[in-house]
């Protein structure tokens, strides 16, 4: 059974930082792309960042230069370092995994991802 467990969310002031973690189990981590999505109140879930099985990152434009995604294959964990946070970053952040044995580029549509965590709340106050 695949499990993705997020941690690290919380309340932070604008300009602050948070680091999200996602511990994965029950899947072939080294053959999977890992990603982060978020959903703000009243909005659809959106892509934030992904890191391919080959360690290639991709970001949505709104977080480039502020967020960094990284993976630790030895620990089956993916991280999202979030700096210079803004109130508009407030959302529930979800970890996702996409089994990728063919080494295609990481996908950015949530419909294409195989597994999801329960989510962790990030709130940025102004």
PyMOL commands that set and color helices and strands:
alter all, ss='L'
color gray80, all
select helices_A, chain A and resi 29-31+61-63+87-89+110-112
alter helices_A, ss='H'
color red, helices_A
select strands_A, chain A and resi 3-7+10-13+18-25+32-39+46-51+57-59+67-72+77-82+91-99+115-116+120-125
alter strands_A, ss='S'
color yellow, strands_A
deselect
rebuild
show_as cartoon
